[in-house]
Amino acid sequence: MRITSKGQVTIPQEIRERFGFLPLTDLEFVVEGERVWLRKPKVRHKGDLVARMRGRATAKLSTEEILRLTREAS
C-alpha cells in the first residue's frame, strides 16, 4: 500500500466492509508510540450523530412514505 502525493491511501474493501467504513465516514488517527491506529470517533452526544447524518439520505421520500414503508415491514 502506498500513500499518494496528496497523502491518501485506499482502505481495502474487506476492511471497509468489516468495520462499516462507508463513504463519508468520519475517521480519526490515534498515535501510540510508533503505531498509528485508524478508528471511528466515539459519538459523545446523540445530537452530534443526528447532525452528521443530516442530508445524507439518498431516497427522496416524504415522511408519510417512510412511515408507510416502516409499517408494512412489521
N, C-alpha and C positions, 0 to 999 in steps of 0.2 A: 504494500500500500504506500502511495506517495502523497505528499502534500503538494497541491498545485501552487502556482506562482501567486495566487490570491489567498493562500492559506487554507484551502478547502481540502477535505477528504471525503471519500464516499464510504458510508457505513454499509457493510454488506447486507443484502436483503434478508438473510436468515436472522441476523441480529436485530434489524429493524422490526421484523415480524414478531420475534420472540419477546421483545421488550416494549412493543407498541410505539415505536418511534415513527409516527405518521408525519406527512408533510406539515410544516409549520409548528411542529412540536418544539417547545422550549427545552433546551438542554443547558447544563452547566458543567464546567470543568472543576474537578476537585484535585488539588495537588497535595500529595502525601509523600514527603521525601523526594525520591527520584521517580515516583509514579504519578501518572495523571489518570484520573477516573472521569468517565463521562456518565452523567445521570440526569434524570428528570428532576427539576427542582421540587421541593416539597411545597404543596399548596398550604398556605398558612390560614387563609380565610376563604370561605366558600364564595364570597363576593369576588375575590380575585379570579377564581375559576370561571365564574359567570362572565366577568369582564373579558377574559381571554377568549372565551368561546363565542362571544357576541360577533355576529356577522360571518361565521364560518359555515353556516348551513348551505348546502348546495341545492336543496329542493325548494321550489317556490310554492309552498303550500300555505294556505290560510290556517289560522288556529282551529277553525271548525273542521277542516280536512284532516289535520293532525289528530284531533280528538276522535274523529270518526275511525281513523286507522287504528288508533290505540284501543278503542272499544271493540273493534272487530277482532283484534288479536287475542283478546282474553276470553 
